[in-house]
Amino acid sequence: MDSNLLNKANSTIELDSSIIKIIILTSVGLISALCFGYFLKLFILESQPYFLLFSFLAVIGFLALYLLDIFFIKTIWLTNLIVFLEMLAFLAPFYDRLSMIIGLASLIGFLLLVWGIYSGRNELEDRLKIKFWEVSKKSLPKAITGLALIATIVSVGFFSLEENNFFISKPVFEKGVSSLFNFDLVQNFLPGFNLSLPVEDLIKNIAINQIEGNSELKILPSSAKAALINQTVKELKNKISDFISMPLNLKAKASEALYEIMVKKISQSPENNKSLVLIIIAVLIFLTIISLSWLIRFIATCPAYIIYEICLALGFSTIMMENKSKEIIVLK
């Protein structure tokens, strides 16, 4: 009985006999890739957080199915073809933005996805028992890197650095930069640095902190300290105005003033500087995604593992023992 089972496994282990099930997996993967690209484009164009959430859920679904393909589909060329079609599905919403750089990024991303599949398969072949999470650990980081690269390049392609059409809106910038400076770690280095204050009040806070932080100046009489603060405030205003080469709007909220300065300086810079800014933005986006790679992998692996177990329980798939021999070298 066991011998018959092993012989059956040997004859079918490398074959994809259930075409219908493969079509189902492929179709869901293509839909996930298409939704990932579609909602990412909507987020870039409209800056609505829920579009980013939908895009994230779609890419989690894509990664979960990508991982399951490593287990369920045995034919290498077929798996590579599926990944290629999924890549086209992701790019479909960006048909009007395709360029040489996006094509190159897509090629690199595709190769990383294929590398992830091969890494996962090697992990499966090197073990006697299937270790789902180990396969995920080997394959998904490469896939996430590939997707991060493509998503970054595609996104930056939409960015405009022109003053009347800047890629990031004022409300989004204000919310993001204000949240950043509210972190305790930042406040430890920059106490009182509150971008919700008017520029004049913020500069005054900086001057007060400079004086209070100096033990020699701290013991000065109140009148002398007030005069020193006023002098420091005046010097800071002049230094900032000279640095940005434009007058300060002292009554504006600091975050608004910072946004206006950034937009004006970047939009009026030479084209080569603008290209450098876009490269820096792309690197920051890419590194941000990569820094979350372990979390994305964990989130994607959880539903993949649940689907994997459900498939086994419902008979969609089954675990079979493989009986094979291979050559080895030993010392005589």
Secondary structure as UniProt FT lines:
FT   HELIX           2..12
FT   TURN            13..14
FT   HELIX           19..46
FT   HELIX           49..72
FT   HELIX           76..91
FT   HELIX           92..97
FT   HELIX           100..126
FT   HELIX           132..156
FT   TURN            157..158
FT   HELIX           163..165
FT   HELIX           170..181
FT   HELIX           184..189
FT   TURN            191..192
FT   TURN            195..196
FT   HELIX           199..212
FT   HELIX           215..218
FT   HELIX           222..244
FT   TURN            250..251
FT   HELIX           254..267
FT   HELIX           271..291
FT   HELIX           293..314
//
